[in-house]
Amino acid sequence: MSASLRSIEAQDEASILREIHSALQGLRFGAVEITVHNGQVVQIERKEKFRLQAPQAKQG
């Protein structure tokens, strides 16, 4: 897992919404967690799960 530091000047609402949208992009199973400190978004975390299914047995 990797983290990157991104600067959002003056808590620009449009920029924050773009970051949240980006975190949700392509997410099928998982969660997006938004951390707020003193009324400001300080972290957006994406947790993705990959579900594997066992091959189905052939009936015949």
Long-range contacts (C-beta under 8 A, 24 or more apart in sequence): 8-41, 11-40, 11-41, 16-41, 19-44, 20-44
